């Protein structure tokens, strides 16, 4: 066993599923979940060994920390003395800095902080990674490879992770918010809700695919849809008059400010 996952909540299970689909051998993975009765369920679903004792991570080369931020300090205190000298800690705890983690584990421990997002559930995630002070390039590459099992990953300086949190971490909620509004508009115009939902969801999926596949700037793609004095132009004018673009920018700035506040920055 070389990989240990502590915490099997939504994001922990998401990453575990992605790793196994990407070819990781279930026998190479240990899951630590301290909730009574979860071991058998997780074993049947993923085929991995599940234990409740966190000290079992002693033989792991890589430890994924997928617990709530408020639970991380106590967890680190409980495993610090049992970590292998060359272990890599990969933390998915939002807002907890690499320095805060390093302060609770043996000096020289390699730490990588990750900000994932929920589309990882369907292997379309976007993760931002930042290395701690003792993390080697090879260890950072290993963490990056782990996250790519569920989508894409980008390595940044840690100072940028608040922006990553605001854009891709919280970003799916902004898209869902817009989808909700568009569906409601369709219902208002007389469409059955199921039909409006199908129209909007496929439109969002298709637009995203165009952005990714063509590599063109969103402005170019938008202009291709916008005929002079047409229906799209009328809609976009209304959005601009309502300050939607400015509101989105302000929303992302507010999310970044809150992320910085939560991380103690």
N, C-alpha and C positions, 0 to 999 in steps of 0.2 A: 504494500500500500504506500503510495507516494503522495496522494492528494486527499486532504481532509476538508470536509465542508461542515462548518459549525453554523447551525440554523437552517431549518428546512421549511421556512415560510414560503410566500409566493415567489420572491426573487431567488431564494436559495434553490427551490425546486426548478424554477425556470432555468437557472444556470446549469443545474445538474442534468436536466433533460437535454439541454443543448450540447453539453460535453459528451453525453452518451451517444446522441445522434451523430456527433462529429467523429465518432470512432473510439472514444475513450473506453477502455475496458472497465466494466463495472467492478471487477475484482481489484482494480487499482484505486478505488475510491472508498473512503470511509465517511459516513455521515454521523455527525453528533447532533442529536436532538433530545433535549432534556424533558420533553413533554411525554408523560407516561402514556404508553400504549401506541405511540406513533411508529415504533420500530418495525413491527410486522407489516403495517400498511405501506411504509416507504420501501421496505425490502421487496414486497410483492409488486409494487409499481415499477421500481427502478432496478431491482436485482442487486443492490448494493448492501454492504454490511452497515448496520445502524447500531450505535451505542448511545448510552446516556452519559457516560463518564468523559468529561472533556480532556482528562489527562491522556486519553488514548491517542491524542494528536502527536505524542512524543516521537513517533516514527515517521511522521509526514514530512516531506520535503517542501510541500506547499500547503498552506492553510488558508482557506477562504472563509472570511468572517462575514456571514450574512445575517447579522442580528440587528435589532433596533439600536439606534445611536445611544439611547439612554442605558442600554444593557451592556454596551461594549466595555466600559471601564472595569466593571466587576469581572467580566469574562476574561479580559486581558490579565487581570491580577491572578485569576485562577489557573491560567495556562502558562504564564511567563516562565515558571521554573521547569516546565516540561517540554519546552520548545527545543528542537534540534539546533545546533550552532549555526548551520547554514540554511535555516528555514526561510521561506518567503511567505510573508503575510500579505494577503490581498483583501483589503477591506471594502465592503459595499455599504458601510454605514454612512449615511448622508451627513455632511457637515462636520465630520470628525477628521481633523488634520493628521497628516503623517507624523508631525511633531508630537501630537497628543498621544498617538499610538506608541511611538518610539519611547516616550517617557515612561511607559508601563511595561516594557519588555527589555530583555538584556541588550546592552549596548552593542551596536553593530548589526542588529537585526534588520534585514531587508524588508521594507514596507512599500506597498503600492496602494494608493487610494483610487477607487473607481466610482464613477457616477454613471450607472446604467439607466435604462428606461424600460417601460413596460412592453413595448413591441418585441422585446427579447423573447416573450412568450411564443411568438410565431417566427422566431429566428430572423427578425428584422430590427433588432435592437441597435441602438447607437450608444456607445460608452465612451466616456472621457477618462483617461488615466493620468495619474501624476505619481512620480517616483519620490520616495523618501530619501533622506541624506545618505543612507548606507546601501541603497539598491544598485546592483550592478546592471549594466546594459542587458546582459543575458537574462537576468531575472525579470527586468521590465518587459523584455520580449516574450518571456514565458507568460506573464500576466496578460499581455496584449493578445497572445494566441488563445488563452482561455476565454477571453471576452468575445473574440471573433467566432467562437463556436455558436454564438447566439445573434450574430449580426456583424456590425462594423465597430471599429475602435479607433480612437485617435489619442496620441500622447501629447500632453501639454504641460506647461509649467503649472504648479499647483495654484498659483494666483489666479488662473483662468477657470478653475473649477466652479466658482460661483456663477460665471457666465454659462458654463456647460449645463449646470443645474437648471438655470433659467430657460435656456433654449431647448436642449434635447431632453433633459430630465423631466421638466414640467411640460414640455412642448406637446406631447400627445394630448394632454388635457385641453390645450388651446384648440387643437384640431377637432376633438370631440365636441367642444363647445360650439364651434362653427357648424359642424355637421348637425347638431341639435337644432340650431337656428334655421338652417336650410331646410331640414325636414319639416319643421313647423311652418315654414313659408309654403312648402309644397302642399301641406294639408290645408292651409288657409286658401290656397288656390283651387282646392277641390279634389286633390289627388288622395287616394287611399293611403294611410300611413305606411303600410308595407311597401307600396309602390314608390312613394316618395323616399323612403329609406334606401331602397335598392338603387334608385337613380342617383342619390347623393353619394352613397358609399362607393359605388363603382366609379363615379366621377372623381372622387378624391383619390382612389387607388390608381385610376388611369392618369390623372394629373401628376401624381407622384412618380409613376413609372416614366412619364415623359421627361420630367426633370432629371431623373437618374440616367435614363437611356440616351437621351439626346445630348446631355451636357450643356444645353443652352441656358443662357441667363433667363431667370423667370420673367424679366421684363419683355424679352423677345417673344417668349411663349404667350404671355398675356396679350401682347399686341397682335399676335397671329389670330387670336380669338375675337379681337375687338374691331368690328367693321365701323367705318365712319357713320355717325348718327344712328347706329344700330341698337339692338336690345342690350348687348353687353356694355356698350358705352354708356347707356342710360343707367344701368345698374352700378357701374363703377363710379359714375358721377355722384350717385346717391351715397355710396360708401365714403367717398372723399368728403362730401358735404357733411356727413355725420362724424367725421374725424376717426374713422375706423383704423387707418394706418397709424396715426399718432397714438391711438388707444392701445394698439398692439405693442408698439415700442415701449410705451409707459408700463404696460403689464409685464413685459420681460425685464425691464429695469427694476420693477418692484419685486419680482421673484429673485433677482440677483441680490438685491439689497437684503431681502429676508434670509437668503442662504448665507450671506456674509455674517449677518447678525447671529444666526444659529451656530455658526462655526467659531464665533467669538472674535471675528475679524473686525 
